[in-house]
Amino acid sequence: MQRRFREFYKSYLSFSYNVANKNNALRILKDVESVKGKTDKKLLKSCDDYAGDVLGWKGYAPWLYMYTAVSGAFQEGWIPDNYYGKVVVPALKGNYGAVGDYNALTSRLLDSSLFPDLGYYTNGLWLLPDYTVLSEKQFIRHLREQCEKVVFKLDSSKQGRGIYFFDSSAINGEEIKKLGNGVFQSYIQQHDFFNEIMENSVATIRLTSVTSDTGEVSVRSCFLRVGRREDTHIHTTSNIKLPVDLADGKLGKFGFSPRWLEIEKHPDTGFVFENQYIPNFHSMVSTVMELHRKVPFVRIIGWDLTVDQSGQPQVMEWNGGHNGIYFTEAVQGPGFIGLGLEELWKK
């Protein structure tokens, strides 16, 4: 009976996951087509054929529809977001992908000064990055000595949720305990380049790196997220995304709103995206490659970085689980050519 229930529950989760993905992909497709017009039926058939013949199931086609509508053409090699979550993540990450969700593990696993971590509240302990245990009063004193503005991120925080800002002089230990396990980070004073785009929130550069079967690390995609005037930090529901050229850090001519409208400048500041380059971009690329070599068993990682006032890369977090790929696949993909991801479903 228990085995039958587990099988039923597993099937239910799989069904729910795929329905949610289909609805999300078709919602974006509708937004894109409302501006660009209906996608050519021949291209949609190519999506159906590729999903069924190459990826093993036509249920992966909706994301291919969406990619095709955005790019204006069908391209072999695309990885649908639900194929990524259903097939790639379990095969190439397994349970190890969840390691990045537990902030207190970062300092020991990655051992880098480029994370702005000041300490952790984990399972009732107040910890420094070297895992020295302090009393609550000692820890709060430590935070006040380090900086004036502190960011607290809950474990597994995603899409702008679970992030809190505190004046270090007003931090209350009881309030933190109620929130739960997380990391304290110093508030990053971002580079003036990003302040010109939007100064109210810290811009985020998402770099996605992979480890090949032979252990070689490469960076496969990049995009920039910037907030709106009312945002204290980046929110999925309001942020603007821009593709970034991996060769030189050049921004795409167009950014994309949450409804996938193409825009040439920031709607609040008027910053024009064309012919703009992210500062110290190559240093960020080399940074994530070096960090990924320390955890090669998490085969694909999404890294969130920015550049501070001095031009130094700062790594805010890393995502080893289902790091969303559909934006970069649509606007600059396919990004995973040569890795054999399309063959994983057969194993």
N, C-alpha and C positions, 0 to 999 in steps of 0.2 A: 504493500500500500504506500509506504513512504517513498519507495523508488518511483512508483507511478506518479505520485504527487510532484516529486522533484522534476520528473520529465515534463509534466504538464506545466509546471511553473516556469521551467526553462523555455518551453515553447511559447508561453504567454509573453515572457520578457522579450524574446526575439521578435515576436509579432508586433508588440507595442513599439519596440525600437524602430523597426522598419516602417511602420505606419507613420510615426513621428518624423522620420527622415523624409519619407515621400511627401508629406504635407509641407515640410519646411522647404524642400527643393521646389515644389510646384508653386508655393507662395512667392519665392524669389523669382521664379520663371515668369509668373504673372506680372510682377513689378517691372521686370526688365522688358517684357513684351509690350507693356503699356506705353513704353517710350519708343522702343525699336521696332515694334510690329511683330507679327506672328513669325515664329521660326519655320524655316523651310521644312516641309514634311519629309523630304528626302534625307535631310540631315537628322531628323528625329528617328527615321528608320535606321540610319547608320548607328545611332545610339543604342537602339533596341538590339540590333545585330551584334554589336560589340559587347554589350552587357551579357547577352545570352551565350554567344560563341566563345568569347575570350574570358569573361569573368564568371561564367557559369550560372547566371541567373538574371532574368530580365528585370527583376526588382531593383537592380542597380541603375537602371536607365534614367530615372528622374533627375538624378544629379548630373548625368551626362547631358540631359536636355538643358539644364540650367547653365552648365559650362558653355555649351554650344551657343546659347542665346547671348551670353555675355561676350564671347570672343568673336562670334559671327561665322564660325566654321567648326566642323567636327575634327578632333585630333585623337589619333590613337595614342594610347599610353596614359590617358587620364585615369586617375583613381577616384571613383565616387566616394563621397564622405561616409556613406553607410557600409561600403565594402571595406573602407579603412578601419572603421570601428568594429565591424563584425569579423573580419578576417585578419587584417594586418596587425592590429593592436594585440590580439591574443597570441598571434604567431611570433611576433618580433619583440614583444615587451612582456607579456604574461603579467604576473603579479609584481614584477620588478618596476613596471611603469608607475605604480602607485607611490614609489619611494619619494618622488618629487612633491607629493602632496603633504608630506610631513616635514615641516620647516626646520625642525631641530636637527634633522639628519644632514642638512645641506653643508654645514660647516665641517663636519667630519668626512663626508664623502667627497666634496669638491675642494675643500681646503683652499679657498681663494679670498683675497682681500677685496675683490671687486663686488662682493655682495655687501650692501650697506647694513648688514645685520648687527644689531646692538645686543641682542639676547633673545631668550625664548621663555614663554610660560608654557610648560608641558607637564601634564599629569600631576599638577599641584606643586611643581618645582619651578623656581626662578633661576634660569641658567644663563651664564655668559656663553659666548660662542665656543669657548674651550671646554664647556660643560662644568665649569666651576659653579657650585650651588651656593646661592646667596639667600639671605632672608628677604622677605618682601620689602622691608625698609631699605636694606642695602641695595637691592636691585633698583628700586625707584630712585634712590640717590645716584646710582650709576647712570641711569638714563638722563637725569637732570644735569649731570656733569658733562655728558657727551654732546647734547644738542638741545635747542629750544623746542623744535617741532618733531614729533615722533609719529611714525605710521605703525599701526598694529594690524597684521594680516592673519586671519584665522587659517588654520590648516585647511587645505582643499578649497581655498577661496578662488572663485572663478567669475569671469565676466563682470568684474567690478563690484561683486557682492562680497561681504565679509571683510571689508577694508575700513579702518577707522583712523581718524586723525586726532592727535592730542597735543596740547601744549604740555611740555614735559613737567612744568611746574604744577599742573593740575591733574596728573595721572592718579587714578584711584585703583588700588589693587583689587578691591572687592568688585569693582566694575569689570576688570579684566577677567577675574575668575568666573564671572557669570557668562562672559563671552565664550571662553573656552581656550583650547590650545592654539598657540600661534607664535608669530615672530614679531619682534620689535625692530623696526628699521629707521635709520635717520632719514628725514625728508630730503630728497635730492634736489639741489638747486641746478636746474637743467641749463644746458648750453643756450646762449642767446639766440642761436638759430631757431630753436624750438619755441623760445619765448616770442619770437616774431610771428610764428604761426598761431600760437595760443599760450598765454602765460599762466592761465588759471589752473592748469593741470599739467602733470608731467607726461610728455609724449613717450610712447612706447614703440620700440622697434622689435618686431617679432622675426627672429631668425630660426629656421627649421633645419636641423642637421641630422645626418643619418650615418650609421656605421654599416659598411658593406660586409658581405660574408667573409672577406679577407681581413677585416678590421680597419679598413681605411675610412676616415671620417671626411665627410664633405657637407657643404652647406647647399641646400637645394632651393630655398625660397626665402623671400623677405618682403615684409610690408610694414608701413608706418601707421600707427593709430594716434590720432590727435582728438582732443575733447572739444566741447562747445563752451561758450562763455559761462554757462550756469554750472558746469561740472567742476567738482573738486578733484576728481580723478577720472580715468577712462571708464566709460560705461558702454557696454555692447549696444544698448538701446539708442545711443546718441552719437557715438564716435564716428569720425570720418576715417576711412582707410585709404591708403595710397600704396600701390605697388612700388617696389624699390628695385632698381637694377643691381644685380649681384656683382656686376663687373666693376662698378664705380660708386654705388650709393646714390645714383641719380633718381629723383622722384619721378613718378609717372606724370604725364601731362594732366591726367584727370584723377581726382579722388572720387570715392564712392560713399554716398550717404547710407544710412541703415536701410533705406528702401531701394538701394542700388541705382540711384540717380547719379549720373556723371557730373562732376562739378570741377571747374578750372581753378577756383580760388576758395579760400576758407570763407564761409558765409558770415562769420562774425568779425574777422580782422581784415579780410580782403587780400590775404597773402596768396600770391599766385604760385602755383605748384611747378609750372614748367621751368626747366633748366635750373633746378635747385638740387643741391647735393648735401647729403647727410655728412656732418663733420666726423672725421676720424673713423670712417666706415670700415676700412680694411682692418683696423685694430679690433673692432667688434667681431668681425668674421673670424679672425685668428683667435680671439678670446673664446668664442663658443666652441671652436674646433679643439682647442686645448682642454677645455672643461669636459667636452664629450668623451675625450679619450680616457678620462678618469672613471667613466661609467659606461663603457662600450656595450654592456649587456642590455641597456635600455636603448634599443636600436634606432629609434627616432625620437627626437626631443624638440620641443618648441621653447625657445629662450626669449624672455622679455627683458630688453635692455633699454638704456638711454645713455646720453652723453652729458656729463656734468659741466659746470662752468669752466673747469680747467681743461676740458677736452678728453677727460678720462672716461672710458666705458664703465657703466655701472650695471650690474646684473640684478634685476629686481626679483625675478623668480624663474623657475624652469618647470616645464610641463612634460612629464614622461608618459602620461596616459593618452586619452583621446584629444590630442592637440588638434584643433580644427584645421582642416586643410582646404576647405572648399573655396575660400576667397582666392588664395594664390593659385590653386589649380585653374580657376576660371579666368583670372586676369593675366597670369604669366606662365601657366603650366603647359604641358605636363611636366611636373617637377621630379618625378621619381623614375625616370627612364633608366634602364640598365640595372635595376635592382631585383628584377624578377618578382615584383609584388603581385603582378597579375597571375602568377602561377601558384601562389600560396594556397588558394582554395582547393587545389587538387591534392594537397598533401594531407 
